[in-house]
Amino acid sequence: MAVTDLLAQLFSAWRRDIASVPVPQLVDPERGARIVRAAARVHASPDDARTRPRSRSV
């Protein structure tokens, strides 16, 4: 049996094993969306470190 066949069998078995156990919902979608929106807002850090590139040259 070729190595690629063995890998295909291994990954197929792994997929079946993972898919057999349901994953509980960790965060409800509304709360998750609020968290993502809040994280997208960039606030100045206490030490004035740059968190994203500035649009003008430095």
PQR file of N, CA, C, O and H, with PARSE charges and radii, in Angstrom:
ATOM      1  N   MET A   1       0.848  -1.182   0.000 -0.4000 1.5000
ATOM      2  CA  MET A   1       0.000   0.000   0.000 -0.0000 2.0000
ATOM      3  C   MET A   1       0.890   1.242   0.000  0.5500 1.7000
ATOM      4  O   MET A   1       1.880   1.308   0.729 -0.5500 1.4000
ATOM      5  N   ALA A   2       0.532   2.208  -0.814 -0.4000 1.5000
ATOM      6  CA  ALA A   2       1.338   3.429  -0.936 -0.0000 2.0000
ATOM      7  C   ALA A   2       1.137   4.328   0.282  0.5500 1.7000
ATOM      8  O   ALA A   2       0.121   4.262   0.974 -0.5500 1.4000
ATOM      9  H   ALA A   2      -0.273   2.154  -1.406  0.4000 1.0000
ATOM     10  N   VAL A   3       2.126   5.156   0.512 -0.4000 1.5000
ATOM     11  CA  VAL A   3       2.078   6.085   1.636 -0.0000 2.0000
ATOM     12  C   VAL A   3       0.870   7.011   1.509  0.5500 1.7000
ATOM     13  O   VAL A   3       0.215   7.313   2.506 -0.5500 1.4000
ATOM     14  H   VAL A   3       2.951   5.209  -0.051  0.4000 1.0000
ATOM     15  N   THR A   4       0.571   7.466   0.290 -0.4000 1.5000
ATOM     16  CA  THR A   4      -0.572   8.373   0.096 -0.0000 2.0000
ATOM     17  C   THR A   4      -1.889   7.686   0.465  0.5500 1.7000
ATOM     18  O   THR A   4      -2.794   8.327   0.998 -0.5500 1.4000
ATOM     19  H   THR A   4       1.104   7.221  -0.521  0.4000 1.0000
ATOM     20  N   ASP A   5      -1.997   6.382   0.183 -0.4000 1.5000
ATOM     21  CA  ASP A   5      -3.205   5.636   0.560 -0.0000 2.0000
ATOM     22  C   ASP A   5      -3.317   5.535   2.075  0.5500 1.7000
ATOM     23  O   ASP A   5      -4.402   5.681   2.639 -0.5500 1.4000
ATOM     24  H   ASP A   5      -1.262   5.861  -0.250  0.4000 1.0000
ATOM     25  N   LEU A   6      -2.192   5.285   2.723 -0.4000 1.5000
ATOM     26  CA  LEU A   6      -2.197   5.205   4.185 -0.0000 2.0000
ATOM     27  C   LEU A   6      -2.583   6.545   4.810  0.5500 1.7000
ATOM     28  O   LEU A   6      -3.345   6.595   5.775 -0.5500 1.4000
ATOM     29  H   LEU A   6      -1.312   5.167   2.265  0.4000 1.0000
ATOM     30  N   LEU A   7      -2.047   7.629   4.245 -0.4000 1.5000
ATOM     31  CA  LEU A   7      -2.405   8.955   4.760 -0.0000 2.0000
ATOM     32  C   LEU A   7      -3.884   9.248   4.542  0.5500 1.7000
ATOM     33  O   LEU A   7      -4.542   9.806   5.421 -0.5500 1.4000
ATOM     34  H   LEU A   7      -1.428   7.588   3.461  0.4000 1.0000
ATOM     35  N   ALA A   8      -4.405   8.881   3.393 -0.4000 1.5000
ATOM     36  CA  ALA A   8      -5.823   9.096   3.101 -0.0000 2.0000
ATOM     37  C   ALA A   8      -6.686   8.328   4.102  0.5500 1.7000
ATOM     38  O   ALA A   8      -7.685   8.853   4.595 -0.5500 1.4000
ATOM     39  H   ALA A   8      -3.871   8.428   2.679  0.4000 1.0000
ATOM     40  N   GLN A   9      -6.306   7.097   4.399 -0.4000 1.5000
ATOM     41  CA  GLN A   9      -7.049   6.303   5.381 -0.0000 2.0000
ATOM     42  C   GLN A   9      -6.960   6.926   6.772  0.5500 1.7000
ATOM     43  O   GLN A   9      -7.955   6.997   7.493 -0.5500 1.4000
ATOM     44  H   GLN A   9      -5.495   6.671   3.998  0.4000 1.0000
ATOM     45  N   LEU A  10      -5.774   7.370   7.139 -0.4000 1.5000
ATOM     46  CA  LEU A  10      -5.572   7.995   8.445 -0.0000 2.0000
ATOM     47  C   LEU A  10      -6.430   9.247   8.598  0.5500 1.7000
ATOM     48  O   LEU A  10      -7.119   9.421   9.603 -0.5500 1.4000
ATOM     49  H   LEU A  10      -4.966   7.311   6.553  0.4000 1.0000
ATOM     50  N   PHE A  11      -6.380  10.119   7.586 -0.4000 1.5000
ATOM     51  CA  PHE A  11      -7.148  11.364   7.656 -0.0000 2.0000
ATOM     52  C   PHE A  11      -8.651  11.098   7.608  0.5500 1.7000
ATOM     53  O   PHE A  11      -9.420  11.803   8.262 -0.5500 1.4000
ATOM     54  H   PHE A  11      -5.820   9.978   6.769  0.4000 1.0000
ATOM     55  N   SER A  12      -9.075  10.106   6.855 -0.4000 1.5000
ATOM     56  CA  SER A  12     -10.500   9.760   6.810 -0.0000 2.0000
ATOM     57  C   SER A  12     -10.978   9.256   8.168  0.5500 1.7000
ATOM     58  O   SER A  12     -12.054   9.635   8.631 -0.5500 1.4000
ATOM     59  H   SER A  12      -8.450   9.533   6.324  0.4000 1.0000
ATOM     60  N   ALA A  13     -10.188   8.409   8.801 -0.4000 1.5000
ATOM     61  CA  ALA A  13     -10.537   7.907  10.126 -0.0000 2.0000
ATOM     62  C   ALA A  13     -10.561   9.041  11.142  0.5500 1.7000
ATOM     63  O   ALA A  13     -11.433   9.092  12.010 -0.5500 1.4000
ATOM     64  H   ALA A  13      -9.314   8.100   8.425  0.4000 1.0000
ATOM     65  N   TRP A  14      -9.603   9.941  11.027 -0.4000 1.5000
ATOM     66  CA  TRP A  14      -9.542  11.094  11.943 -0.0000 2.0000
ATOM     67  C   TRP A  14     -10.776  11.975  11.763  0.5500 1.7000
ATOM     68  O   TRP A  14     -11.374  12.416  12.744 -0.5500 1.4000
ATOM     69  H   TRP A  14      -8.895   9.899  10.322  0.4000 1.0000
ATOM     70  N   ARG A  15     -11.159  12.233  10.498 -0.4000 1.5000
ATOM     71  CA  ARG A  15     -12.350  13.043  10.222 -0.0000 2.0000
ATOM     72  C   ARG A  15     -13.598  12.390  10.803  0.5500 1.7000
ATOM     73  O   ARG A  15     -14.424  13.067  11.416 -0.5500 1.4000
ATOM     74  H   ARG A  15     -10.673  11.874   9.701  0.4000 1.0000
ATOM     75  N   ARG A  16     -13.742  11.075  10.616 -0.4000 1.5000
ATOM     76  CA  ARG A  16     -14.907  10.371  11.166 -0.0000 2.0000
ATOM     77  C   ARG A  16     -14.910  10.476  12.686  0.5500 1.7000
ATOM     78  O   ARG A  16     -15.964  10.681  13.289 -0.5500 1.4000
ATOM     79  H   ARG A  16     -13.071  10.525  10.118  0.4000 1.0000
ATOM     80  N   ASP A  17     -13.757  10.340  13.302 -0.4000 1.5000
ATOM     81  CA  ASP A  17     -13.655  10.415  14.759 -0.0000 2.0000
ATOM     82  C   ASP A  17     -14.036  11.804  15.263  0.5500 1.7000
ATOM     83  O   ASP A  17     -14.786  11.928  16.232 -0.5500 1.4000
ATOM     84  H   ASP A  17     -12.901  10.173  12.812  0.4000 1.0000
ATOM     85  N   ILE A  18     -13.530  12.838  14.619 -0.4000 1.5000
ATOM     86  CA  ILE A  18     -13.826  14.215  15.025 -0.0000 2.0000
ATOM     87  C   ILE A  18     -15.306  14.521  14.805  0.5500 1.7000
ATOM     88  O   ILE A  18     -15.945  15.124  15.667 -0.5500 1.4000
ATOM     89  H   ILE A  18     -12.922  12.738  13.832  0.4000 1.0000
ATOM     90  N   ALA A  19     -15.857  14.113  13.662 -0.4000 1.5000
ATOM     91  CA  ALA A  19     -17.244  14.410  13.330 -0.0000 2.0000
ATOM     92  C   ALA A  19     -18.232  13.645  14.202  0.5500 1.7000
ATOM     93  O   ALA A  19     -19.400  14.025  14.285 -0.5500 1.4000
ATOM     94  H   ALA A  19     -15.338  13.623  12.961  0.4000 1.0000
ATOM     95  N   SER A  20     -17.789  12.583  14.847 -0.4000 1.5000
ATOM     96  CA  SER A  20     -18.703  11.769  15.645 -0.0000 2.0000
ATOM     97  C   SER A  20     -19.068  12.419  16.971  0.5500 1.7000
ATOM     98  O   SER A  20     -20.045  12.015  17.601 -0.5500 1.4000
ATOM     99  H   SER A  20     -16.840  12.274  14.780  0.4000 1.0000
ATOM    100  N   VAL A  21     -18.314  13.404  17.402 -0.4000 1.5000
ATOM    101  CA  VAL A  21     -18.574  14.068  18.691 -0.0000 2.0000
ATOM    102  C   VAL A  21     -19.056  15.489  18.417  0.5500 1.7000
ATOM    103  O   VAL A  21     -18.318  16.294  17.849 -0.5500 1.4000
ATOM    104  H   VAL A  21     -17.521  13.732  16.890  0.4000 1.0000
ATOM    105  N   PRO A  22     -20.294  15.808  18.818 -0.5600 1.5000
ATOM    106  CA  PRO A  22     -20.789  17.160  18.575  0.2800 2.0000
ATOM    107  C   PRO A  22     -20.035  18.191  19.424  0.5500 1.7000
ATOM    108  O   PRO A  22     -19.670  17.927  20.569 -0.5500 1.4000
ATOM    109  N   VAL A  23     -19.816  19.352  18.841 -0.4000 1.5000
ATOM    110  CA  VAL A  23     -19.129  20.433  19.549 -0.0000 2.0000
ATOM    111  C   VAL A  23     -20.191  21.401  20.066  0.5500 1.7000
ATOM    112  O   VAL A  23     -20.990  21.913  19.282 -0.5500 1.4000
ATOM    113  H   VAL A  23     -20.113  19.567  17.911  0.4000 1.0000
ATOM    114  N   PRO A  24     -20.211  21.658  21.365 -0.5600 1.5000
ATOM    115  CA  PRO A  24     -21.218  22.581  21.892  0.2800 2.0000
ATOM    116  C   PRO A  24     -20.945  24.010  21.426  0.5500 1.7000
ATOM    117  O   PRO A  24     -19.807  24.381  21.137 -0.5500 1.4000
ATOM    118  N   GLN A  25     -22.008  24.797  21.362 -0.4000 1.5000
ATOM    119  CA  GLN A  25     -21.859  26.195  20.990 -0.0000 2.0000
ATOM    120  C   GLN A  25     -21.160  26.921  22.130  0.5500 1.7000
ATOM    121  O   GLN A  25     -21.626  26.876  23.269 -0.5500 1.4000
ATOM    122  H   GLN A  25     -22.932  24.496  21.598  0.4000 1.0000
ATOM    123  N   LEU A  26     -20.057  27.585  21.841 -0.4000 1.5000
ATOM    124  CA  LEU A  26     -19.270  28.245  22.869 -0.0000 2.0000
ATOM    125  C   LEU A  26     -19.777  29.645  23.176  0.5500 1.7000
ATOM    126  O   LEU A  26     -19.787  30.067  24.333 -0.5500 1.4000
ATOM    127  H   LEU A  26     -19.679  27.622  20.916  0.4000 1.0000
ATOM    128  N   VAL A  27     -20.198  30.365  22.141 -0.4000 1.5000
ATOM    129  CA  VAL A  27     -20.693  31.731  22.301 -0.0000 2.0000
ATOM    130  C   VAL A  27     -21.891  31.898  21.389  0.5500 1.7000
ATOM    131  O   VAL A  27     -21.857  31.466  20.237 -0.5500 1.4000
ATOM    132  H   VAL A  27     -20.189  30.022  21.201  0.4000 1.0000
ATOM    133  N   ASP A  28     -22.963  32.528  21.895 -0.4000 1.5000
ATOM    134  CA  ASP A  28     -24.104  32.744  21.012 -0.0000 2.0000
ATOM    135  C   ASP A  28     -23.710  33.781  19.947  0.5500 1.7000
ATOM    136  O   ASP A  28     -22.887  34.657  20.212 -0.5500 1.4000
ATOM    137  H   ASP A  28     -22.990  32.880  22.831  0.4000 1.0000
ATOM    138  N   PRO A  29     -24.291  33.684  18.752 -0.5600 1.5000
ATOM    139  CA  PRO A  29     -23.871  34.546  17.632  0.2800 2.0000
ATOM    140  C   PRO A  29     -23.973  36.047  17.919  0.5500 1.7000
ATOM    141  O   PRO A  29     -23.099  36.808  17.503 -0.5500 1.4000
ATOM    142  N   GLU A  30     -25.006  36.481  18.612 -0.4000 1.5000
ATOM    143  CA  GLU A  30     -25.146  37.913  18.899 -0.0000 2.0000
ATOM    144  C   GLU A  30     -24.009  38.406  19.793  0.5500 1.7000
ATOM    145  O   GLU A  30     -23.417  39.454  19.537 -0.5500 1.4000
ATOM    146  H   GLU A  30     -25.716  35.863  18.951  0.4000 1.0000
ATOM    147  N   ARG A  31     -23.715  37.651  20.830 -0.4000 1.5000
ATOM    148  CA  ARG A  31     -22.623  38.048  21.723 -0.0000 2.0000
ATOM    149  C   ARG A  31     -21.286  38.004  20.986  0.5500 1.7000
ATOM    150  O   ARG A  31     -20.444  38.883  21.174 -0.5500 1.4000
ATOM    151  H   ARG A  31     -24.197  36.799  21.038  0.4000 1.0000
ATOM    152  N   GLY A  32     -21.090  36.995  20.158 -0.4000 1.5000
ATOM    153  CA  GLY A  32     -19.855  36.897  19.385 -0.0000 2.0000
ATOM    154  C   GLY A  32     -19.677  38.098  18.465  0.5500 1.7000
ATOM    155  O   GLY A  32     -18.576  38.637  18.346 -0.5500 1.4000
ATOM    156  H   GLY A  32     -21.774  36.281  20.006  0.4000 1.0000
ATOM    157  N   ALA A  33     -20.766  38.518  17.811 -0.4000 1.5000
ATOM    158  CA  ALA A  33     -20.688  39.677  16.925 -0.0000 2.0000
ATOM    159  C   ALA A  33     -20.348  40.939  17.712  0.5500 1.7000
ATOM    160  O   ALA A  33     -19.569  41.767  17.240 -0.5500 1.4000
ATOM    161  H   ALA A  33     -21.660  38.080  17.908  0.4000 1.0000
ATOM    162  N   ARG A  34     -20.919  41.097  18.898 -0.4000 1.5000
ATOM    163  CA  ARG A  34     -20.603  42.268  19.732 -0.0000 2.0000
ATOM    164  C   ARG A  34     -19.135  42.267  20.130  0.5500 1.7000
ATOM    165  O   ARG A  34     -18.485  43.312  20.122 -0.5500 1.4000
ATOM    166  H   ARG A  34     -21.552  40.425  19.282  0.4000 1.0000
ATOM    167  N   ILE A  35     -18.619  41.112  20.473 -0.4000 1.5000
ATOM    168  CA  ILE A  35     -17.217  41.004  20.878 -0.0000 2.0000
ATOM    169  C   ILE A  35     -16.295  41.370  19.718  0.5500 1.7000
ATOM    170  O   ILE A  35     -15.314  42.092  19.899 -0.5500 1.4000
ATOM    171  H   ILE A  35     -19.147  40.262  20.479  0.4000 1.0000
ATOM    172  N   VAL A  36     -16.618  40.866  18.524 -0.4000 1.5000
ATOM    173  CA  VAL A  36     -15.783  41.154  17.354 -0.0000 2.0000
ATOM    174  C   VAL A  36     -15.825  42.639  17.019  0.5500 1.7000
ATOM    175  O   VAL A  36     -14.789  43.236  16.724 -0.5500 1.4000
ATOM    176  H   VAL A  36     -17.415  40.279  18.378  0.4000 1.0000
ATOM    177  N   ARG A  37     -17.027  43.250  17.061 -0.4000 1.5000
ATOM    178  CA  ARG A  37     -17.133  44.689  16.774 -0.0000 2.0000
ATOM    179  C   ARG A  37     -16.342  45.497  17.792  0.5500 1.7000
ATOM    180  O   ARG A  37     -15.652  46.449  17.428 -0.5500 1.4000
ATOM    181  H   ARG A  37     -17.868  42.765  17.300  0.4000 1.0000
ATOM    182  N   ALA A  38     -16.436  45.126  19.064 -0.4000 1.5000
ATOM    183  CA  ALA A  38     -15.699  45.855  20.101 -0.0000 2.0000
ATOM    184  C   ALA A  38     -14.192  45.700  19.905  0.5500 1.7000
ATOM    185  O   ALA A  38     -13.437  46.651  20.110 -0.5500 1.4000
ATOM    186  H   ALA A  38     -16.996  44.352  19.359  0.4000 1.0000
ATOM    187  N   ALA A  39     -13.756  44.511  19.512 -0.4000 1.5000
ATOM    188  CA  ALA A  39     -12.319  44.280  19.309 -0.0000 2.0000
ATOM    189  C   ALA A  39     -11.798  45.022  18.085  0.5500 1.7000
ATOM    190  O   ALA A  39     -10.610  45.333  18.009 -0.5500 1.4000
ATOM    191  H   ALA A  39     -14.368  43.738  19.345  0.4000 1.0000
ATOM    192  N   ALA A  40     -12.679  45.309  17.127 -0.4000 1.5000
ATOM    193  CA  ALA A  40     -12.252  45.996  15.917 -0.0000 2.0000
ATOM    194  C   ALA A  40     -11.935  47.463  16.178  0.5500 1.7000
ATOM    195  O   ALA A  40     -11.184  48.087  15.428 -0.5500 1.4000
ATOM    196  H   ALA A  40     -13.645  45.056  17.189  0.4000 1.0000
ATOM    197  N   ARG A  41     -12.506  48.001  17.236 -0.4000 1.5000
ATOM    198  CA  ARG A  41     -12.212  49.398  17.568 -0.0000 2.0000
ATOM    199  C   ARG A  41     -10.818  49.455  18.181  0.5500 1.7000
ATOM    200  O   ARG A  41     -10.530  48.754  19.151 -0.5500 1.4000
ATOM    201  H   ARG A  41     -13.116  47.494  17.844  0.4000 1.0000
ATOM    202  N   VAL A  42      -9.975  50.275  17.623 -0.4000 1.5000
ATOM    203  CA  VAL A  42      -8.602  50.368  18.114 -0.0000 2.0000
ATOM    204  C   VAL A  42      -8.488  51.574  19.028  0.5500 1.7000
ATOM    205  O   VAL A  42      -8.779  52.701  18.627 -0.5500 1.4000
ATOM    206  H   VAL A  42     -10.209  50.844  16.835  0.4000 1.0000
ATOM    207  N   HIS A  43      -8.068  51.332  20.236 -0.4000 1.5000
ATOM    208  CA  HIS A  43      -7.860  52.401  21.200 -0.0000 2.0000
ATOM    209  C   HIS A  43      -6.360  52.594  21.379  0.5500 1.7000
ATOM    210  O   HIS A  43      -5.576  51.663  21.196 -0.5500 1.4000
ATOM    211  H   HIS A  43      -7.831  50.416  20.562  0.4000 1.0000
ATOM    212  N   ALA A  44      -5.985  53.776  21.727 -0.4000 1.5000
ATOM    213  CA  ALA A  44      -4.566  54.027  21.988 -0.0000 2.0000
ATOM    214  C   ALA A  44      -4.138  53.179  23.181  0.5500 1.7000
ATOM    215  O   ALA A  44      -4.855  53.077  24.176 -0.5500 1.4000
ATOM    216  H   ALA A  44      -6.622  54.533  21.875  0.4000 1.0000
ATOM    217  N   SER A  45      -2.989  52.590  23.067 -0.4000 1.5000
ATOM    218  CA  SER A  45      -2.493  51.784  24.172 -0.0000 2.0000
ATOM    219  C   SER A  45      -1.895  52.694  25.237  0.5500 1.7000
ATOM    220  O   SER A  45      -1.497  53.819  24.934 -0.5500 1.4000
ATOM    221  H   SER A  45      -2.407  52.673  22.258  0.4000 1.0000
ATOM    222  N   PRO A  46      -1.827  52.229  26.470 -0.5600 1.5000
ATOM    223  CA  PRO A  46      -1.301  53.059  27.552  0.2800 2.0000
ATOM    224  C   PRO A  46       0.122  53.543  27.306  0.5500 1.7000
ATOM    225  O   PRO A  46       0.486  54.638  27.736 -0.5500 1.4000
ATOM    226  N   ASP A  47       0.929  52.739  26.618 -0.4000 1.5000
ATOM    227  CA  ASP A  47       2.317  53.136  26.382 -0.0000 2.0000
ATOM    228  C   ASP A  47       2.499  53.774  24.998  0.5500 1.7000
ATOM    229  O   ASP A  47       3.630  53.948  24.543 -0.5500 1.4000
ATOM    230  H   ASP A  47       0.634  51.850  26.269  0.4000 1.0000
ATOM    231  N   ASP A  48       1.396  54.121  24.328 -0.4000 1.5000
ATOM    232  CA  ASP A  48       1.389  54.779  23.029 -0.0000 2.0000
ATOM    233  C   ASP A  48       2.039  53.924  21.932  0.5500 1.7000
ATOM    234  O   ASP A  48       2.559  54.457  20.952 -0.5500 1.4000
ATOM    235  H   ASP A  48       0.477  53.979  24.697  0.4000 1.0000
ATOM    236  N   ALA A  49       2.006  52.600  22.103 -0.4000 1.5000
ATOM    237  CA  ALA A  49       2.534  51.708  21.071 -0.0000 2.0000
ATOM    238  C   ALA A  49       1.582  51.727  19.878  0.5500 1.7000
ATOM    239  O   ALA A  49       0.367  51.814  20.051 -0.5500 1.4000
ATOM    240  H   ALA A  49       1.583  52.167  22.899  0.4000 1.0000
ATOM    241  N   ARG A  50       2.129  51.647  18.682 -0.4000 1.5000
ATOM    242  CA  ARG A  50       1.292  51.648  17.484 -0.0000 2.0000
ATOM    243  C   ARG A  50       0.629  50.294  17.322  0.5500 1.7000
ATOM    244  O   ARG A  50       1.291  49.260  17.397 -0.5500 1.4000
ATOM    245  H   ARG A  50       3.116  51.576  18.542  0.4000 1.0000
ATOM    246  N   THR A  51      -0.680  50.297  17.099 -0.4000 1.5000
ATOM    247  CA  THR A  51      -1.407  49.052  16.921 -0.0000 2.0000
ATOM    248  C   THR A  51      -1.712  48.772  15.468  0.5500 1.7000
ATOM    249  O   THR A  51      -2.036  47.638  15.115 -0.5500 1.4000
ATOM    250  H   THR A  51      -1.218  51.137  17.038  0.4000 1.0000
ATOM    251  N   ARG A  52      -1.618  49.779  14.613 -0.4000 1.5000
ATOM    252  CA  ARG A  52      -1.792  49.581  13.177 -0.0000 2.0000
ATOM    253  C   ARG A  52      -0.998  50.661  12.453  0.5500 1.7000
ATOM    254  O   ARG A  52      -0.742  51.724  13.020 -0.5500 1.4000
ATOM    255  H   ARG A  52      -1.355  50.700  14.899  0.4000 1.0000
ATOM    256  N   PRO A  53      -0.612  50.407  11.224 -0.5600 1.5000
ATOM    257  CA  PRO A  53       0.182  51.398  10.505  0.2800 2.0000
ATOM    258  C   PRO A  53      -0.597  52.702  10.341  0.5500 1.7000
ATOM    259  O   PRO A  53      -1.809  52.697  10.124 -0.5500 1.4000
ATOM    260  N   ARG A  54       0.104  53.784  10.447 -0.4000 1.5000
ATOM    261  CA  ARG A  54      -0.527  55.094  10.255 -0.0000 2.0000
ATOM    262  C   ARG A  54      -0.639  55.370   8.769  0.5500 1.7000
ATOM    263  O   ARG A  54       0.183  54.899   7.983 -0.5500 1.4000
ATOM    264  H   ARG A  54       1.088  53.788  10.623  0.4000 1.0000
ATOM    265  N   SER A  55      -1.658  56.135   8.374 -0.4000 1.5000
ATOM    266  CA  SER A  55      -1.873  56.395   6.959 -0.0000 2.0000
ATOM    267  C   SER A  55      -0.866  57.410   6.419  0.5500 1.7000
ATOM    268  O   SER A  55      -0.599  57.433   5.217 -0.5500 1.4000
ATOM    269  H   SER A  55      -2.326  56.518   9.012  0.4000 1.0000
ATOM    270  N   ARG A  56      -0.313  58.237   7.279 -0.4000 1.5000
ATOM    271  CA  ARG A  56       0.679  59.209   6.813 -0.0000 2.0000
ATOM    272  C   ARG A  56       2.067  58.684   7.133  0.5500 1.7000
ATOM    273  O   ARG A  56       2.234  57.834   8.008 -0.5500 1.4000
ATOM    274  H   ARG A  56      -0.530  58.219   8.255  0.4000 1.0000
ATOM    275  N   SER A  57       3.058  59.192   6.423 -0.4000 1.5000
ATOM    276  CA  SER A  57       4.424  58.732   6.665 -0.0000 2.0000
ATOM    277  C   SER A  57       4.904  59.243   8.013  0.5500 1.7000
ATOM    278  O   SER A  57       4.522  60.327   8.455 -0.5500 1.4000
ATOM    279  H   SER A  57       2.923  59.882   5.713  0.4000 1.0000
ATOM    280  N   VAL A  58       5.739  58.455   8.653 -0.4000 1.5000
ATOM    281  CA  VAL A  58       6.227  58.791  10.002 -0.0000 2.0000
ATOM    282  C   VAL A  58       7.577  59.439   9.931  0.5500 1.7000
ATOM    283  O   VAL A  58       8.147  59.792  10.963 -0.5500 1.4000
ATOM    284  H   VAL A  58       6.049  57.575   8.294  0.4000 1.0000
TER
END
